[in-house]
Amino acid sequence: MYIDTSLRKIGVILAIVIILWGAVATTFALKDKRFGSTPFYAAAGLALQESAGRVFYSIEYALRALFAGSRDEVAPGNAAGIPVLTYHRLVFTPDGVNVTVGDFKDQMEALKAAGWQTITLGEFMEFMRGGSALPERSVLITFDDGAKQSFYTSDPILDVLGFNAVNYIIVTPSQTPESTYYLSSAEIKRMLSSGRWEIGSHSYDGHHPSPVDAAGETGNFFADKLWVPAAARIETTAEFRARVAEDLRDSRAALEKTYGVTVDTFAYPFGETGLHVFGNFPAGVGITDEEAARVYELGWLQNERGDYTFNYPDGDAFIAQRIHVEAAWNGADLLDHLEKGMGKTLPYTDTLESDRGWRPTWGTVAQESGVLLVRATPQTAGASTFLDGTKHWHDYQYEATLDWKSGYAMLAGNMVNGSTYRLCSFTDGNVRLQEVVGETRRLLGEADVPALRRGNDVRLGIRIEGTSTSCLWNGRAVLSVGGLRRGAGGIGLQTWDTAMGVAALTVKNISVARSADVPAPPRLSTQTAAPPAQGFAPIVEWITTQLQSDPQPVIVPEPEEPPAPPPTPPPEPEGYSSSTIPGTLLEWLSADPEVSETNATTSERTRDRDDRRRNRR
């Protein structure tokens, strides 16, 4: 066998070997730089997916824009509130849980076409502090978990549209070698280098079910006391606090050290620390909030039925809300959700021909044939709803025309959320003004109105002006209370009856005007009970108001001769309580200024969870 061993041939072979070795070494070095410890086969597939997606989508969007008609540009005003969207993975085949790549593309293009623009975390936080204004139709986009299919599937689309996003990273999985699910540290660094992405904390290692007993039952890492196998017991409260605090601190420290960025926001795993509010440690939710607020400037929860869709400036709030984008939504669905939640301006009129953002919190709420139907279900004694996009309103007169057949009709104002508001409650012959804060109800005032009756085309209202609130019936003030706290909040409707499934209101139209733009309604002569003691300022204002009312002056009885007891009020709705009103003015003046509080019961588990969330602030 003849072998050519000439130096020329050997040199050629060596050159080929060196080139091949260099190519392989370069490939692996490039793979390690861009994909980290991701297995080579997975990295190759991701590289192809990313490059093909970027090229094809760039061409697709350019061609679509070329043949699309021109759009009229609308100069935006300033945003009253900001929505925050949250996604997890983007999938190619529908799985009923995650948004598909096709729907995500449709959603982002719909946002772009409608004039929405993304903002950064820093811009959002400055807005929440009240430090700067942002244009209307500003939105923050977030992803949870740091999965590969949150970055590689979305980044080409965000790049072409000029959008940016935030990815919330779980530290331990991101450091797991050869993961094909989670982004590696190298991939996260490359993601950050694009300038389109920021990161936040999604826990160090708390995003998994954790054992809570010897049998292996699992609970929430941030809400339940965990099982300690070595001691054959669950954690003590001190151990729970220490474990949670350590995870929160370690997550921030690890992310900042690894990536050289500031990490001052935290997305609660599963969207809610109180996912199991009836687990083995109800106080765990509050402890986690306390510890999180020591480490981070802002914590994210998922938006619930009792929350406004958008976030409004509040320099004291640690918790902000995110909208979980549903797997079934396309671009039009997302736009509809956002448009309903946009900040509404005063004066405001709603003919109820279409849904402009009435969010149910209890019972059923539906719009049919130009009316809003607020009805109890067979399992509830009442129903309630509030108008999204109105949280920033203050000092207004809100009236509703409705058909009212039974039970109580109630108009809410100053609604901070679905469980914090001021309420005018009407029934035959009586009206009450109450303050509702979570599970606590307190009576602010009450009046007997003999002429007040249920019926068709009844016009009810609530007027909030400064420190005073009035309940209105057919254009007249039937109850006014002063010396109350000032504040902002939206509007709502409620109904209740003693029997299940009976309460119903048919609302025909809604109108809201600034209090300064409409004259104060005339007063109807009523039998008004003094409000519960709240300190001396309300007492003086109440006396002044009564003295100025026409035609009845206030008669102060002698302390030793209390007046006859007032008429027996109608039955109170379930979950409501009235503070005892002293029989004489002297007793009222000398009464303990602490407000009487009663824990209201509720038939819905979600209300208990939501109340816990409100109290975090």
C-alpha positions in Angstrom: 0.0 0.0 0.0 1.4 3.3 -1.1 1.3 6.3 1.4 2.2 9.7 0.2 4.2 11.2 3.1 5.4 14.3 1.3 5.6 17.3 3.5 3.1 19.1 1.3 0.4 16.5 1.9 1.1 16.4 5.6 0.8 20.1 5.9 -2.5 20.2 4.1 -3.9 17.5 6.5 -2.6 19.3 9.6 -4.2 22.5 8.3 -7.5 20.9 7.9 -7.3 19.3 11.4 -6.4 22.7 12.9 -9.3 24.4 11.1 -11.8 21.8 12.1 -10.5 21.9 15.7 -10.7 25.7 15.7 -14.2 25.6 14.3 -15.4 23.1 16.9 -13.6 25.1 19.7 -15.1 28.3 18.5 -18.6 26.8 18.3 -18.4 25.5 21.8 -17.0 28.8 23.1 -19.8 30.7 21.4 -22.3 28.2 22.7 -21.0 28.6 26.3 -21.1 32.4 25.9 -24.6 32.6 24.5 -26.2 29.6 26.1 -24.1 28.7 29.1 -24.6 25.2 30.4 -27.5 24.5 28.2 -26.9 21.1 26.4 -25.5 21.5 22.9 -28.5 20.0 21.2 -30.9 22.3 23.0 -28.7 25.3 22.3 -28.6 24.5 18.6 -32.4 24.3 18.5 -32.8 27.6 20.4 -30.3 29.3 18.1 -32.2 28.2 15.1 -35.5 29.2 16.6 -34.2 32.7 17.7 -32.5 33.6 14.4 -35.3 32.2 12.2 -38.0 34.0 14.3 -36.1 37.3 14.1 -35.7 37.2 10.4 -39.1 35.9 9.5 -41.0 38.2 11.8 -39.0 41.2 10.6 -40.0 40.5 7.0 -43.6 39.7 8.0 -44.1 42.9 10.0 -42.4 45.0 7.4 -44.7 43.7 4.6 -47.8 44.1 6.7 -46.8 47.7 7.6 -46.1 48.4 3.9 -49.6 47.4 2.8 -51.5 48.7 5.9 -53.4 51.9 5.7 -52.2 54.9 7.6 -53.5 55.4 11.1 -54.6 58.7 12.6 -52.2 59.6 15.4 -53.9 60.6 18.6 -52.0 62.9 20.9 -52.2 61.1 24.3 -52.8 62.8 27.6 -51.3 61.8 30.9 -52.1 58.4 32.3 -54.3 58.2 35.4 -53.1 54.6 36.0 -50.7 52.1 34.5 -51.5 48.4 33.6 -48.9 45.7 34.0 -49.2 42.5 32.0 -47.8 39.2 33.1 -46.9 36.1 31.0 -45.0 32.9 31.7 -43.9 30.7 28.8 -45.0 31.3 25.2 -45.9 28.0 23.5 -46.4 27.0 19.9 -49.2 24.6 20.5 -52.2 25.7 22.7 -52.1 24.0 26.2 -54.9 25.9 27.9 -52.4 27.5 30.3 -49.9 29.6 28.4 -50.3 32.1 25.7 -49.3 30.9 22.3 -46.6 32.6 20.3 -49.2 33.5 17.6 -51.5 35.1 20.1 -48.7 37.0 21.8 -47.7 38.4 18.4 -51.3 39.4 17.8 -51.5 41.0 21.2 -48.3 43.0 20.8 -49.2 44.2 17.3 -52.7 45.2 18.6 -51.0 47.3 21.4 -48.7 48.9 18.9 -51.5 49.7 16.5 -53.7 51.2 19.3 -50.9 53.5 20.4 -49.7 51.6 23.5 -46.0 51.9 24.4 -44.0 50.0 27.0 -42.2 51.6 29.9 -39.4 50.5 32.2 -39.5 49.4 35.9 -37.9 52.7 36.9 -40.5 54.7 35.0 -43.3 52.7 36.6 -41.9 53.1 40.1 -41.4 56.9 39.7 -45.0 57.1 38.5 -46.3 55.2 41.5 -44.4 57.6 43.8 -46.1 60.5 42.1 -42.8 61.8 40.9 -43.5 62.0 37.2 -46.4 61.7 34.7 -46.5 59.1 31.9 -48.4 59.2 28.6 -51.8 57.6 28.4 -51.5 54.0 27.0 -48.3 53.2 28.8 -47.9 49.6 29.8 -45.3 47.4 31.6 -44.8 43.9 30.3 -43.5 41.2 32.6 -42.7 37.5 32.5 -42.4 35.1 35.4 -40.0 32.2 36.1 -37.1 33.0 33.7 -38.0 30.1 31.3 -36.2 29.8 28.0 -39.6 30.0 26.2 -40.3 33.3 27.7 -37.2 34.9 26.1 -36.5 33.1 22.8 -40.1 33.2 21.7 -40.9 36.8 22.7 -37.6 38.7 22.1 -37.8 38.8 18.2 -41.3 40.3 18.5 -40.3 42.8 21.2 -37.3 43.8 19.1 -39.1 44.5 15.9 -41.9 46.5 17.7 -39.5 48.5 19.9 -41.0 47.1 23.1 -39.2 46.1 26.3 -40.1 43.7 29.2 -39.0 42.4 32.6 -38.3 38.8 33.5 -38.6 37.6 37.1 -35.9 35.1 37.8 -35.9 32.1 40.3 -32.3 31.9 41.4 -31.8 28.2 42.0 -33.1 26.9 38.7 -31.1 29.6 36.8 -27.9 28.1 38.3 -28.9 24.5 37.6 -26.4 23.0 35.0 -27.7 21.8 31.7 -31.3 23.0 32.2 -33.4 22.8 29.1 -36.3 24.7 30.7 -34.8 27.7 32.6 -32.5 30.4 31.2 -28.9 29.9 32.3 -26.9 32.8 33.8 -25.2 33.3 30.4 -28.5 33.6 28.7 -29.8 36.1 31.3 -26.7 38.2 30.8 -27.2 38.2 27.0 -30.8 39.0 27.5 -29.9 42.0 29.7 -27.2 43.2 27.2 -29.9 43.7 24.5 -31.2 46.7 26.4 -34.8 45.5 26.0 -34.9 43.5 29.2 -34.7 44.0 33.0 -34.9 41.4 35.7 -36.5 41.1 39.1 -36.7 38.5 41.9 -39.1 35.6 41.8 -37.5 34.0 45.0 -34.3 32.2 45.6 -35.7 28.7 45.9 -39.4 29.3 47.0 -41.2 28.5 43.8 -42.3 25.0 44.5 -44.7 23.1 46.8 -43.1 22.5 50.2 -43.9 19.7 52.7 -46.0 20.8 55.7 -46.5 17.5 57.6 -45.0 14.1 58.0 -47.3 12.6 55.5 -45.9 14.7 52.7 -48.8 17.1 52.2 -47.5 20.3 50.6 -48.2 24.0 51.1 -47.0 27.4 50.0 -43.3 28.3 50.7 -44.2 31.9 51.6 -47.5 31.3 53.5 -47.3 28.0 55.4 -45.1 26.7 58.2 -43.0 23.8 56.7 -42.2 20.4 58.2 -38.9 20.0 59.9 -38.0 16.3 59.5 -35.1 16.2 61.9 -37.3 17.5 64.7 -40.5 15.8 63.5 -42.5 19.0 63.8 -43.6 22.1 61.8 -41.6 25.3 62.1 -42.0 27.8 64.8 -43.1 31.3 63.9 -39.5 32.5 64.4 -38.2 29.8 62.1 -40.8 30.7 59.5 -39.8 34.3 59.5 -36.1 33.6 59.4 -36.5 31.2 56.4 -38.7 33.6 54.4 -36.4 36.5 55.2 -33.3 34.5 54.1 -34.8 33.5 50.8 -35.9 37.1 50.0 -32.4 38.6 50.9 -30.4 35.8 49.2 -32.4 36.2 46.0 -31.7 39.9 45.7 -28.1 39.5 46.6 -27.4 36.7 44.2 -29.1 38.4 41.3 -27.3 41.7 41.9 -23.9 40.1 42.3 -24.3 37.8 39.2 -25.7 40.4 36.8 -24.5 43.7 38.1 -27.9 45.3 38.2 -30.2 46.7 40.9 -33.0 44.3 41.8 -35.6 46.1 43.9 -38.9 44.4 42.8 -40.3 41.0 43.8 -43.0 38.9 42.1 -44.7 36.6 44.6 -44.5 33.0 43.4 -47.9 31.8 42.1 -49.0 35.4 42.1 -50.2 35.4 45.7 -48.5 34.7 49.1 -52.0 33.9 50.4 -52.7 31.2 47.8 -53.6 28.9 50.8 -55.1 31.4 53.2 -56.7 28.6 55.1 -53.4 26.6 55.4 -51.6 25.9 58.6 -50.4 29.5 59.3 -52.8 32.4 58.4 -50.3 34.9 59.8 -47.7 33.8 57.3 -49.0 36.2 54.6 -48.5 39.2 56.7 -45.1 38.2 57.9 -43.9 37.6 54.3 -45.2 41.0 53.3 -43.3 42.6 56.2 -40.0 40.8 55.3 -40.4 41.5 51.5 -41.0 45.2 52.2 -37.7 45.3 54.1 -35.8 43.9 51.1 -37.6 45.3 48.0 -39.4 48.5 47.1 -42.3 46.9 45.3 -44.1 43.5 45.3 -46.3 42.2 42.5 -49.6 40.3 43.0 -52.1 39.1 40.4 -55.1 41.2 39.8 -58.3 39.9 41.3 -62.0 40.6 41.0 -62.0 43.2 43.7 -59.1 45.2 42.3 -58.9 47.9 39.7 -57.1 46.8 36.6 -54.6 49.6 36.5 -52.1 50.8 39.2 -52.6 54.4 40.5 -50.0 56.6 42.2 -49.6 55.7 45.9 -46.3 56.5 47.5 -47.0 54.4 50.5 -48.1 51.2 48.7 -45.7 48.2 48.6 -48.1 46.0 46.6 -48.9 46.6 42.9 -51.2 44.6 40.7 -50.5 42.7 37.5 -53.0 41.4 34.9 -52.6 37.7 34.1 -53.0 37.5 30.4 -55.3 34.5 29.7 -54.3 31.8 27.4 -57.5 32.3 25.3 -57.0 36.0 24.7 -56.1 37.3 21.3 -55.1 40.9 20.5 -58.7 42.2 20.5 -59.4 40.6 23.8 -56.4 42.2 25.4 -57.2 45.6 24.1 -60.8 45.3 25.3 -59.6 44.5 28.8 -57.2 47.4 28.8 -59.7 49.9 27.3 -62.2 49.1 30.0 -59.6 49.7 32.7 -58.3 53.0 31.4 -58.8 56.0 33.6 -62.1 57.7 33.0 -62.7 61.4 33.2 -65.3 63.6 34.8 -68.0 64.4 34.0 -69.0 60.9 33.1 -72.2 59.5 31.7 -73.0 55.8 31.0 -76.1 54.9 29.1 -75.1 51.2 29.6 -75.4 50.3 25.9 -72.0 48.6 26.2 -69.8 47.4 29.0 -67.4 50.1 29.9 -65.7 48.3 32.8 -68.2 47.2 35.4 -66.4 44.6 37.5 -68.4 42.1 39.6 -67.2 41.3 43.0 -70.2 39.3 44.2 -73.3 37.8 42.6 -73.8 38.4 38.9 -73.5 41.5 36.8 -74.6 41.6 33.2 -75.5 44.2 30.5 -78.6 43.5 28.4 -80.6 45.7 26.2 -79.2 49.0 27.5 -79.4 48.2 31.2 -77.0 46.9 33.8 -78.4 43.9 35.8 -77.0 43.5 39.3 -78.5 40.3 40.7 -78.0 37.8 43.5 -77.3 34.2 42.5 -79.3 31.3 44.1 -76.3 30.9 46.4 -76.0 34.6 47.5 -78.1 37.1 49.2 -76.9 40.0 47.1 -74.5 41.3 44.4 -72.0 44.1 43.9 -70.0 45.7 41.2 -67.7 48.7 40.7 -66.6 50.8 37.7 -63.0 50.1 36.6 -60.9 53.2 35.8 -62.4 55.4 38.5 -60.0 55.0 41.4 -58.5 58.5 40.9 -61.9 60.3 41.2 -62.6 62.6 44.1 -65.2 65.2 45.0 -68.1 64.1 42.8 -71.8 63.6 42.7 -72.8 60.1 41.5 -76.4 59.2 40.6 -78.1 56.2 39.2 -81.6 55.6 37.8 -82.8 52.1 38.5 -85.7 49.8 39.0 -85.7 48.5 42.5 -88.1 45.8 43.7 -86.9 44.4 46.9 -84.3 44.6 49.7 -81.6 47.2 49.8 -80.2 49.4 47.0 -76.7 50.7 47.7 -74.4 53.2 46.0 -70.7 53.1 46.8 -68.3 56.0 46.5 -64.7 56.6 47.4 -64.0 53.0 46.4 -60.3 52.3 46.9 -61.0 48.7 45.9 -63.8 46.1 46.1 -63.7 46.0 49.9 -62.9 49.6 50.9 -65.5 52.2 50.3 -68.2 54.5 51.6 -71.8 53.3 51.1 -75.3 54.9 51.0 -77.7 52.1 51.8 -81.4 52.6 50.9 -84.5 50.7 51.9 -88.1 51.6 52.4 -88.3 54.5 54.8 -84.6 54.5 55.8 -81.1 55.4 54.6 -77.8 54.7 56.2 -74.2 55.9 55.4 -71.5 53.4 56.3 -67.7 53.1 56.0 -66.4 49.8 54.8 -62.8 48.8 55.3 -62.0 45.2 54.7 -64.0 43.1 57.2 -65.0 46.1 59.3 -68.2 48.1 58.9 -69.1 51.3 60.8 -72.2 53.4 60.8 -71.6 57.1 60.0 -75.2 58.2 60.0 -78.8 57.2 59.6 -82.1 58.9 58.7 -85.7 57.9 58.5 -87.3 59.0 55.2 -91.0 58.0 55.3 -91.5 58.9 51.7 -88.6 56.7 50.4 -90.0 53.7 48.6 -88.8 51.1 46.2 -90.1 51.3 42.6 -89.3 52.0 39.0 -87.1 54.8 37.8 -85.9 55.6 41.3 -83.0 58.1 41.3 -80.4 57.4 44.0 -77.1 59.0 44.6 -74.1 59.8 46.7 -72.3 63.2 46.9 -68.7 63.4 48.2 -67.3 66.9 48.7 -64.3 67.5 50.9 -65.0 66.0 54.3 -68.7 65.6 53.8 -70.8 62.9 52.2 -74.5 63.0 51.4 -77.0 60.3 50.3 -79.4 61.5 47.6 -82.9 60.4 46.7 -84.7 61.8 43.6 -82.4 64.8 43.6 -82.6 65.7 47.3 -80.1 65.1 50.1 -81.7 62.8 52.7 -78.7 62.3 54.9 -75.4 64.3 55.2 -72.5 63.6 57.4 -69.4 65.8 57.8 -66.0 65.5 59.4 -65.0 62.4 57.4 -61.6 61.6 55.9 -60.8 63.1 52.5 -59.7 60.7 49.8 -60.1 59.4 46.3 -61.9 56.4 45.0 -64.4 55.2 42.4 -68.0 54.2 42.2 -70.0 51.0 42.7 -73.4 49.4 43.1 -74.7 46.8 45.5 -78.0 45.1 46.4 -79.0 42.8 49.2 -82.1 41.0 50.5 -82.9 38.7 53.4 -83.6 35.8 51.1 -81.1 34.1 48.8 -81.3 34.8 45.1 -83.9 37.5 45.4 -82.0 40.8 45.4 -81.8 42.6 42.0 -81.4 46.0 40.5 -82.0 47.1 37.0 -79.8 50.1 36.4 -80.8 52.3 33.5 -78.2 55.1 33.5 -75.3 56.5 35.4 -74.1 60.1 35.7 -71.2 61.5 37.6 -70.2 65.1 37.8 -67.6 67.1 39.8 -69.2 68.4 43.0 -67.9 71.9 42.2 -69.8 71.8 38.8 -73.3 71.0 40.2 -75.1 72.9 43.0 -75.6 71.1 46.3 -79.0 69.3 46.1 -81.8 70.7 48.3 -82.3 68.9 51.6 -85.3 66.8 52.4 -86.6 67.1 55.9 -85.9 63.8 57.7 -85.5 62.4 61.2 -81.7 62.2 61.5 -79.8 60.3 64.1 -76.5 61.7 65.3 -73.5 59.8 63.9 -71.2 57.7 66.2 -68.5 59.7 68.0 -65.3 60.2 66.0 -63.7 63.0 68.0 -64.8 66.6 68.5 -64.4 68.0 65.0 -67.3 65.9 63.5 -69.5 66.9 66.5 -69.1 70.6 65.9 -69.7 70.1 62.1 -72.7 68.0 62.7 -74.3 70.5 65.1 -73.5 73.3 62.6 -75.0 71.4 59.8 -78.2 70.6 61.7 -78.6 74.2 62.8 -78.3 75.4 59.2 -80.8 72.9 57.9 -84.3 74.0 57.0 -86.9 73.7 58.4 -85.9 71.8 61.6 -83.5 73.2 64.2 -81.6 70.8 66.4 -83.0 70.6 69.9 -80.4 69.6 72.5 -82.2 67.7 75.3 -81.3 67.9 78.9 -78.8 65.2 79.9 -81.0 63.9 82.7 -84.0 63.6 80.4 -83.1 61.5 77.4 -85.5 61.5 74.5 -87.6 58.6 73.6 -85.8 55.9 71.7 -85.7 56.3 68.0 -88.0 54.1 65.7 -86.8 50.5 65.3 -84.6 50.5 62.1 -85.2 47.9 59.4 -83.3 44.6 59.6 -79.6 45.0 58.8 -78.0 43.2 55.9 -76.0 40.2 56.8 -72.4 41.2 57.5 -73.4 44.8 58.5 -73.3 46.3 62.0 -74.4 49.7 63.4 -72.6 51.3 66.2 -74.8 52.2 69.2 -75.9 55.8 69.0 -76.2 57.3 72.5 -79.6 58.5 73.7 -78.6 62.1 74.4 -76.1 64.6 73.0 -74.3 64.7 76.3 -73.8 60.9 76.3 -72.6 61.3 72.7 -70.1 64.0 73.6 -68.7 61.9 76.4 -68.7 58.6 74.6 -65.5 56.8 73.9 -64.2 58.2 70.6 -63.1 54.7 69.4 -65.2 53.5 66.5 -67.3 50.4 67.2 -66.1 47.6 64.9 -67.6 44.3 64.1 -66.1 41.5 62.0 -68.4 40.9 59.1 -69.0 37.4 57.9 -68.7 36.5 54.3 -69.8 33.5 52.3 -67.0 33.6 49.8 -63.4 32.5 50.5 -62.0 34.9 48.0 -63.2 37.9 50.0 -61.2 36.7 53.0 -58.1 36.5 50.9 -58.7 39.9 49.3 -59.2 41.6 52.7 -55.9 40.2 53.8 -54.3 41.7 50.7 -55.9 45.2 51.2 -54.6 45.3 54.8 -51.0 44.9 53.5 -50.9 48.5 52.6 
